[in-house]
């Protein structure tokens, strides 16, 4: 039986004590293979270019290149890399804007180690981690924007796609969705790809937002 591939995580933060402490925490997780570090976004992008990292734990405020710019460049150049933003800011507008550019989740720097572990596993398996902060930010965004006329409406989504989207909102993995609906994992991935194309979502967080906007899922 094949062992699951270990995660290689890049911790990017300009505060050495926090960065090194976070690295020690991550190294204690069974799912983590290696942990690298960067002091700013410019250095992080240089290390991502090596192609050895699949998850980026990214501080928001840094010198040289901040988390905003780093996240945008990462989404554009390395779309396969998952991004968890970590900051002391709890502004729902900031969180919402980061989700819009393609960030997969958002944690506060005082998050419990168990939540950090849960976020890493969920982002890896489900493409997002849906905590209370992210929920509030999405809720506020949906209330403010309503239905985005520039993307698909519920009527454009097939019944099977709606079913899969509802399970995505429940944080089920592609494998779990397949088992529940008696579909192959590859078929579920194909439906998810079609959903992202129709809704113009950058990742699963965007799909969840679409589901809330269209009454497919409830807060």
Phi, psi and omega in degrees: 000128182289137175282143177298145181294136180286152179275139172248115189247137177251117179266120182241111183200140183276351178266111187301316183297314179295317182299312182291323177296319178295321179298318179297320178297312182298322180294343179276351181276136182298329184285347188265129178269305180219156180229125176251175182220153175213147183271342181202173184297323180299315179293323179297315180297324177296321180284327177295330180298335178292339175080013184262353183251141178241000176214136181243118174263113198236125175286151182279311185254115180214155174285172177069296174213122185277179183294326179302304183295321179296317179297315180299316180292324179294314179301320182286315187267329184227066186298341180281347181276127177280146182235123169247115177278140179226130187201168173273347182283131177246024178294124180295328179294317178299314181298315180299316180295322179293321177297321180299325182275353173119008177292142187272335174193175185216128178235150171276153183292344177263018179298146177292144178307325178296324179289323177300315179297315180299319181296316181297315180295316182293317179296322179293315185274326188244355180079001176197159171235122191253088179262184185297321180296313180296320178300313180296319180296317179294319180300313180297319180296316180295318178298321182286316188269330187066208180285129177281111184292346183276353180240182182297153172262170179304325182296339181277352184258132182289158178305320178295319178295321177298318180298315179294319180297321178298322178289326175299318179296337177273005177067032173278147177284167178299322179295316181295321178296317179301316180295322182290324185256005180059045177238157174288154179299324180295322178296319178297318178300321179295316177298318180296319178297318179294322177298317180294322178294314182292322184267352183062028178282142179278334180200189184294333178297320177296324177294319178297317178300316178300319181297320178293318182297330186252012176071017179280331175223157181243152178289000000 
